[in-house]
């Protein structure tokens, strides 16, 4: 980033539907790489487009990343009368069981439709697809957010979804690496501990390995895997990140933590952010509704040059993959396909 210091390796949430002067000042003091928007920030397409434009203006970077969790189903931040509500991932898994080719086509087109809508309001990074493989007895926090119980089907449908997002110029974030599907607790509320063997974790990694070279971003799981690190969850674990995520899975794109506000993590926001970055995360995500914790994050050093290079690669991937399409035809085709599931 010639001519100025790199921003801090932080993605933060915002308090409202417009940027108040105090929030602008706090954003400029923190200088995060970008922001993530939630339902609390969204009213109409025009309002959201104005908000994302004002964020980039405040940060002084016209391409500052704006993220959202737009998976479909129960995890969809753009919803209501003004937005299309995409189906849950499991719908495509059900269609796969009847017609795999139709499922791949529908997953691609659904993601392309999501990307079209996101780009219209200034969002360029979507925290999807979910690559977790649920197992019997796991907590329902993943549930129908997962495509299927077969890791190879998850890999195929997640790859189609990532391709669809990229074809719309949106960077996908595969999650929750190295896999949340075995967790018997909700990491929003407590720390899940997974006792699975290395062989089980290798099975869970199949979708992530399948997308490792083509997904520009991945999000960590706040899950402690005994086979990887007996003391720390993956987000804070150098062995889990270097040995498993970067090593065995082979993911070398942008690695962002899950939300530091989640109760799976103990300690302060600042300490957890520093620990995640030291463990090997490129970026940390702090989804709280305002700047109260931002002074802690402002103590972090600027982004590493390697992170900036990974971000540049992610942007190039989306720019090169972009293809025009007809949203009305795509929506009709997706609806017709899912009606057969």
Secondary structure, DSSP 8 states (H G I E B T S, - for coil): -TTS---EEEEEE-SSSS--HHHHHHHHHH-EEEEEE-GGG-S-HHHHHHHHHHHHHHHT-TT--EEE-EEETTEESS-STTS-----HHHHHHHHHH-HHHHHHHHHHHHHHHHHHHHHTT--EE---B-----TT--TTTGGGSS-SSHHHHHHHHHHHHHHHHHTT-EEEEEEET--TT-SS-TTTS-EEE---HHHHHHHTHHHHHHTTT-SEEEE--EEETTT-SSS-GGG-HIIIIIIIIIIS---SEEEEEETTSTTS-S-HHHHHHHHHHHT-SEEEE--SSGGGHHHHTTS-B--HHHHHHHHHHHHHHHHH-----HHHHHHHHHHHHTT-
